[in-house]
Each structure stands twice: as structure tokens, then as C-alpha cells.
């Protein structure tokens, strides 16, 4: 019995010892597990940190800073094509990965990037990004790095406000007939014309090699073969280029940004200037659209005004910014040198105009000491000629200019006249009509009535609303007209006009410039009364005169070359002179034009073949971007100009 009791006690002792050993082993294992877990937890970022980064990467400002846009098939993609702009290899498509890689670069004190033979810390190359991340991710423990190059650049600008500047169209260059936009960093008030010249212009433009000719320029620009980059230049260089050399008016809109916003935007432009380029497209990634995208860094709502179109025009951008409530603080207009010259001459009394003409013709006159205003106008005229002819300015004219300046400087009396660009609803670029249209109407011919379907890609013709643009210039692109016959249930092409450009200059002795035109497309062979088509090309020059207090009446005589191709012609083609008389009148409430063309085929063997076209158009602006148009056309051929075709139509168009 005692033996059994002793055995039982020993068994309990052994079990207790085993239990203690097991508990001790488990404790050690548990301790080791928690130690490893805590170590792993220390290496992995907290869940709230990951969540916060994801939230920040979705913020509109971050996406605007990197120019992310919704892709055609979903997903995001940056407009920037330079790899140097991104820290992550997938940063062009992934905002979160780019944010994480940017944070890592900003926190590395030894990180260094080379730009233009200089080394920069990433914080110095991307100061706007750094400010944004430092504000929204304070727990990251960023340490500021020294940025002497950027700080010197930033302080030298000393920007107090930001403006956008619109340059009116330049008729001598088809690529510039749409106008141009640039941003401006203002250290000095924009109302002080002399100090304003020392402010800085910010442009986005294509880097075009000097050897690229016009055709290569157009081809590459449409397909995006050029790199578009940001640049900063003193504003006086742009005044000289646009105001003086090209005689384009400048319209400036100053933004109502506070100083913090101005500083942040200047930092962002530094990022674009130092690190980026984009493939430049004439249509949608051009001088205007990219600058507009950059402004959305401060005002994301601006993008709500932008239409989803395949091309973006400078005038459209000006309209968008004027639609944003409270965005514009001040508007200033700077007249071109040509406008300045004409205003100064027109204000002269008849006796002073006679004195000016004496100076103009080189006649020595005792009245030279008498008239300060005419001498001042003569100096402006010579300055205009100097800018117009650039390096080809004749030596004798240079001498005359120098003498006139010396004579004017000796005058005790000062010419106090200051030319102005009167801002009215009629000439403001933000009132420009929408560029494209579609239309429906009724088409009356000798064979009956047909339905008219029309569409135009852009941009302005003689029946468009005259508010905003240069009144009598024309720039039509891809204008197509079709006729639908309900009885025959057939659709036929009336015309496909690829381009129709007409640049009208008011010819006068101060500025005797010729007007010019060029057009080409596919048209019905109306002079032979055929339903088949021909390809036609016209180019020429002529004289134009504009009359009226509001410059609303035009007379123009143009002549040039006509070339037409068709199997219906004797040789498959014909060529000869093209004579055109054009008149147009703007009634304010409606517009009209009358055009008469006479063409001749000099290649016809027997007798020279004449044919003519008479056109008349009338338009009335309606509400909600609508317009009603009436158009009449008659065609005739041979020496007697016998009528071969007559038609007219009424068309209601919607502009967009």
C-alpha cells in the first residue's frame, strides 16, 4: 500500500516537471514569435501610412502636377514624355508608384540628378511636388535640402502676379492665323507699359530644326514629331516679335491669384522648364492647351470648361479662363506697331499730314521745326518699316531714321499722344465665335429641292460672326457639303474643301501690303453642268481696301493661278488665270458678301475657254451658337458667259 502511494507521488512529480518544461518551452517559442513579428512590423509601413499615400496620390493637385489624363481605353497616362520627369519606371501611368518613388528620392540626402551640366537634389528640381508632399504627408519626416540654383532663379523673378497673353492672328503665316498664347510672370505692374517689358514670358513651343521647311513643319507638327518644351524669356522680346515685327495686338488677362498660389505656380513651371518635354501636336498638345493644363494645377475646375475636341485653339483657351468666376483680376490691351502708326497718322490735322508726306517723300521744308506730332508719326513709320524689313532695311532709310530721331529729341514739345487698343465686344478674343459647325438646310436647284448637310472643322469665313476675329480674314479647314435626295434616297458630295485661306490687308501708302489667297479641294463641275467632280487649286494676290468707322466694308480685287484636274477636261487638266472681285459688308446684326470669279483655260487648243462664278451670301446670328445662312451661286461658260447652273440654299448651322 505504501509502495503504491509512493509511486503515485513520484508520477505526479514527473508530470509536474514535464508540464513546467513544456510551459517554459512554449514561453520561449511565444517570445521568439512576438520578437520576429515586431521586427517585421517595424520593417513594413503602417497600414494607415499606405492608406494616406494612396489618398494623396488621388488628390487632384498631385495628378495635375504630373499631367495625368484619362486614357482612351481607361487608366491614367501623363502628357509628359520625358523619362526624367518621373522617379518610378511606371510613373507615367501610376500616380501612387510615382508618389512613393518621389518620397524616397526626396528623403535621400545623397540623391543627385544632373540637369544642364549641374547637379541638383531632387527636392531642388521638383520644388512644387516637394511642397505638396511636405504639406500632405507631414509624418514622412522630410528634411529640407539646400537649393542655391533654384533659389537664385526664383528670387530673380520676384513674381507678384501671373497673366495669360493672347497674340492676335498673323495673316502672313498660315500657322499663326489662329493666334498664340503665352503666360507671363509679373514682377512689375502690367499697367506700367515701360516696366512691364521687364517681366518674363512663359511659352510652350515646338523645337523646330532650322532646316525644316514649311511642308516638313506642317507634317511633323500634325503627327507629333517635335518636342514641345517650356521656356522663359524677357517680355520685351515677345513685344518686339509679336507687337513690332509681326504687328499683332496683345491682349493680357491678369489672374487673381494670392501670393502663395503665385509662388507655387512658379515652382511648378520650374519643374516643367528643367525636367520635361511633351510631344508637340498642332491640334491638342500645342502652345495653348499645355499652358491651360498647367494653370489647372491651381484651378482644377478650369478643365470643366474644356470641351472634348480633337483640337484646341488659342481663342478657346481665352474663352475658358473668362468663364471661370473670379479668376481674372485685370485686362490690358497693347496695340501693335501697325495699329499705333495708323492711329498716330489719322489723328493728324490736314496741315500736319501734308508735313508728314513731305518728310515721307524727303522734301526739305521749313515747317520741320513746327510740327512735333508729324515728326513723331514719321519716326513711328520708320520704326515700323525697320521692323517689317528686318535685316533688309535700306541704308538710306536707316540714315533717315537716325536723323528723324535726333530731330525729335531736340524738340522741347513732347508728343503726348498715346495709342490705345479700344476694348469692345467687337474685338475681344474671348468673344470669338466657336470654330466648327454642322448644318442642315434646303438646297434648290433646277432639278428640284434637296436636303443639305454640311460640316466645317474650322475656323472663320465671311459669313461667320465678326465679333472677336480680324474682320475680313478667312481660314476654312475641311468644309464638306452633301446633298440628300429623298425621292432617289441618295447622298451625293457637293464639295470637300480642304482649305480656303484669304488674308486681307487694308492697302494704303503707309503700309502697301498685298492681300493673298490660297484654296484647294474637290468640287462639282458646275461650269459643264455635270454631276461629276474635279480637284481645284487656286493661289493669288491682290489689292484690298477697308472702309467705315468700324472697318466693316471691304472691296477687294485679286488675281492668280487656277489649276483643275478631271477626266472630263480635254487634257485631263486645265490651267489659267483666276480673277476675283470681292465685297463684304458687316451690318452688325448680319453679314454679307458678293464674289465674282472669272477663270480661263489657256491650254484649250481652238479658242480660249472662259467660265465664271457669281456667289452671294447672307448670314444672321441666332441664339445658342446657332446661325442661319442664305447662299446663292450661278455658273456660266464660254465667251458669252451662258448660264449653265443656278442654285441657292438656306442653311441653319450650329457652332461648337
Secondary structure by P-SEA (a helix, b strand, c coil): caaaaaaaaaaaaaaaaaaaaaaaaaaaaaaaaaaaaaaaaaacccaaaaaaaaaaaacaaaaaaacccccccbbbbbccccccccccccccccaaaaaaaaaaaaacccbbbbccccccccccccaaaaaaaaacccccbbbbbbbaaaaaaaaaacccccbbbbbccccccccccccccccccccccccaaaaaaabbbbbbbbbccccccaaaaaaaaaaccbbbbcccccaaaaaaacccccbbbbbbbbbbccaaaaaaaaaaaaaaacccccccccccccccaaaaaaaccccccccccccccccccaaaaaaaaaaccccccbbbbbbcaaaaaaaaaaaccaaaaaaaaaaaaccccccccccaaaaaaaaaaaaaaaaaacccccaaaaaaaaaaaaaaaaccccccbbbbcccccccccccccccccccccccccccbbbbbbbccccccccccccccccccbbbbcbbbbbbbbccccbbbbcccccbbbbbbbbccccccccccccbbbbbccccccccbbbbbbbbbcbbbbbbcccccbbbbbbbbbbbbbcccccccbbbbbbbbbbbbbbcccccbbbbbbbbbcccccccbbbbbbbbbbbbbbbcccbbbbbbbbbbbbcccccccccccbbbbbbcc
